[in-house]
Amino acid sequence: MRKRVLLFGWVTLLLFPIVGFLLRYFTNTNWRHFFELEKISVIPLGYGFELGIAYGFLALLLMQAPIFETLPNRLDKMVAAMELKWCHGLFLSICAGVGEELLFRSGIQPFLGWALTSIGFVALHGYLNPRNWRFSLYGLIILPFIFLISRGFIVFGIWFCIAAHVAYDAVLFYALIDENKSERN
């Protein structure tokens, strides 16, 4: 299972930005504008990392609520089944942060707007499930974070979004991988 997840990480990192770029290419957006290379700076990256780390810890805290104990698709169980090491979690965090943000923020958001893109992003991850209201609660926990990233794209650019997403995922992976190690020992 780990190999499949890491392969999907590579697909996300390499294919999602291409699809996002192609969506924008037909509106006369060049690759420099799409990747916002001129906007890479410490301030947006720092703000993004801060937001991602803070929201990651908040999400971990909220996921400890008893209501989530009966979920069949708990995040901690899925991560445990993958038998990931910390380096795998960091790699997957980078893949998701770069690939998904370039697709959704740079590629789709200019067409659908920040609110619809955010809701679609959370729904496509399966976190807004009308048949499983408890799982949808996790979607409601993450939705404000995705709203913040989407609004941050408008103000700070894509590198803020990438940094926030990478940091958020890294906090979750680190905590869940560490928790699984502790349970195994």
C-alpha positions as CSV (number, residue, x, y, z in Angstrom):
1,M,0.0,0.0,0.0
2,R,2.9,2.4,0.8
3,K,4.2,2.1,-2.8
4,R,0.8,2.9,-4.2
5,V,0.4,6.0,-2.0
6,L,3.9,7.2,-2.9
7,L,3.2,6.7,-6.6
8,F,0.0,8.7,-6.2
9,G,2.2,11.4,-4.5
10,W,4.4,11.6,-7.6
11,V,1.3,11.8,-9.9
12,T,-0.1,14.6,-7.8
13,L,3.2,16.5,-7.8
14,L,3.8,16.1,-11.6
15,L,0.4,15.8,-13.2
16,F,-1.8,18.1,-11.3
17,P,0.3,21.2,-12.0
18,I,0.3,20.3,-15.7
19,V,-3.5,20.1,-15.7
20,G,-3.8,23.4,-13.8
21,F,-1.4,25.1,-16.3
22,L,-3.3,23.7,-19.3
23,L,-6.6,25.1,-17.8
24,R,-5.0,28.6,-17.6
25,Y,-2.9,28.3,-20.8
26,F,-6.0,28.7,-22.9
27,T,-6.7,32.1,-21.2
28,N,-3.2,33.3,-22.4
29,T,-1.5,32.7,-19.1
30,N,2.2,31.9,-19.4
31,W,4.1,29.6,-17.2
32,R,5.8,32.4,-15.3
33,H,2.5,33.9,-14.3
34,F,1.0,30.5,-13.5
35,F,3.8,29.6,-11.1
36,E,4.2,33.2,-9.8
37,L,8.0,32.8,-9.7
38,E,8.5,36.5,-9.2
39,K,6.4,36.4,-6.0
40,I,8.4,33.8,-4.1
41,S,9.5,35.6,-0.9
42,V,10.0,34.9,2.8
43,I,6.9,36.8,3.9
44,P,4.2,34.8,2.1
45,L,6.1,31.6,2.7
46,G,6.4,32.4,6.4
47,Y,2.7,33.4,6.8
48,G,1.7,30.2,4.9
49,F,3.9,27.9,7.1
50,E,2.5,29.7,10.3
51,L,-1.1,29.2,9.2
52,G,-0.5,25.6,8.2
53,I,1.2,24.7,11.4
54,A,-1.3,26.4,13.6
55,Y,-4.3,25.0,11.8
56,G,-2.7,21.5,11.8
57,F,-2.5,21.5,15.6
58,L,-6.0,22.9,15.8
59,A,-7.3,20.1,13.5
60,L,-5.4,17.4,15.6
61,L,-7.0,18.8,18.7
62,L,-10.5,18.8,17.3
63,M,-10.1,15.3,15.8
64,Q,-9.6,14.0,19.4
65,A,-13.3,14.6,20.1
66,P,-15.2,11.4,21.0
67,I,-17.6,11.9,18.1
68,F,-14.8,10.9,15.7
69,E,-14.0,7.6,17.5
70,T,-16.7,5.6,15.6
71,L,-15.6,6.7,12.1
72,P,-14.8,3.8,9.8
73,N,-12.3,5.9,7.8
74,R,-10.4,7.6,10.5
75,L,-7.3,9.5,9.3
76,D,-5.1,7.8,12.0
77,K,-6.2,4.4,10.9
78,M,-5.5,5.2,7.2
79,V,-2.0,6.5,8.0
80,A,-1.3,3.5,10.2
81,A,-2.3,1.1,7.3
82,M,0.2,2.8,5.0
83,E,3.1,2.1,7.4
84,L,4.7,5.4,6.5
85,K,7.9,6.8,7.9
86,W,8.3,10.5,8.6
87,C,10.2,11.1,5.4
88,H,7.3,9.6,3.4
89,G,4.9,11.9,5.2
90,L,7.0,14.9,4.4
91,F,7.3,13.8,0.8
92,L,3.5,13.4,0.5
93,S,3.0,16.7,2.2
94,I,5.1,18.4,-0.4
95,C,3.4,16.5,-3.3
96,A,0.0,17.5,-2.1
97,G,0.9,21.1,-1.2
98,V,2.6,21.8,-4.6
99,G,0.4,19.7,-6.9
100,E,-3.0,20.4,-5.4
101,E,-2.5,24.1,-4.8
102,L,-1.2,24.6,-8.4
103,L,-4.2,22.8,-9.7
104,F,-6.9,24.2,-7.5
105,R,-5.6,27.7,-6.7
106,S,-3.7,28.7,-9.9
107,G,-5.7,26.5,-12.3
108,I,-9.3,26.3,-11.1
109,Q,-9.9,29.2,-8.7
110,P,-9.6,31.9,-11.4
111,F,-12.6,30.3,-13.1
112,L,-14.8,29.3,-10.2
113,G,-13.9,31.8,-7.5
114,W,-12.5,31.1,-4.1
115,A,-15.6,29.8,-2.3
116,L,-16.7,27.3,-4.9
117,T,-13.2,26.1,-5.4
118,S,-12.7,25.6,-1.7
119,I,-16.0,23.6,-1.3
120,G,-15.1,21.5,-4.3
121,F,-11.6,20.9,-3.0
122,V,-13.0,19.6,0.3
123,A,-15.8,17.6,-1.4
124,L,-13.4,15.9,-3.8
125,H,-11.3,14.7,-0.9
126,G,-14.4,13.0,0.3
127,Y,-14.8,15.1,3.5
128,L,-18.2,16.4,2.7
129,N,-20.2,13.2,2.6
130,P,-24.0,13.4,3.0
131,R,-24.2,9.7,3.9
132,N,-21.7,10.0,6.7
133,W,-22.3,13.1,8.8
134,R,-19.5,12.3,11.2
135,F,-17.0,12.3,8.4
136,S,-18.5,15.5,7.1
137,L,-17.7,17.0,10.5
138,Y,-14.0,16.7,9.6
139,G,-14.8,18.5,6.3
140,L,-16.3,21.3,8.3
141,I,-13.1,21.4,10.4
142,I,-10.9,21.7,7.3
143,L,-13.2,24.0,5.3
144,P,-12.3,27.2,7.1
145,F,-8.6,26.4,6.5
146,I,-9.2,25.9,2.8
147,F,-11.2,29.2,2.7
148,L,-8.2,30.9,4.3
149,I,-5.8,29.5,1.8
150,S,-8.1,30.5,-1.1
151,R,-8.4,34.0,0.2
152,G,-4.7,34.1,0.9
153,F,-4.0,33.2,-2.7
154,I,-5.7,36.5,-3.7
155,V,-3.6,38.5,-1.3
156,F,-0.2,36.6,-1.0
157,G,-0.1,34.4,-4.1
158,I,0.4,30.7,-4.7
159,W,3.5,30.2,-2.6
160,F,1.5,31.2,0.5
161,C,-1.0,28.5,-0.3
162,I,1.7,25.9,-1.0
163,A,3.5,26.6,2.2
164,A,0.3,26.5,4.3
165,H,-0.8,23.2,2.7
166,V,2.6,21.6,3.1
167,A,2.8,22.7,6.7
168,Y,-0.7,21.5,7.6
169,D,-0.2,18.1,6.0
170,A,3.3,17.7,7.6
171,V,1.9,18.4,11.1
172,L,-0.8,15.8,10.6
173,F,1.5,13.2,9.1
174,Y,4.1,13.8,11.8
175,A,1.6,13.5,14.6
176,L,-0.2,10.4,13.1
177,I,3.0,8.6,12.2
178,D,4.5,9.3,15.6
179,E,1.3,8.1,17.3
180,N,1.4,4.9,15.2
181,K,5.0,4.3,16.2
182,S,4.1,4.7,19.9
183,E,1.2,2.3,19.6
184,R,3.4,-0.4,17.9
185,N,6.1,-0.2,20.6
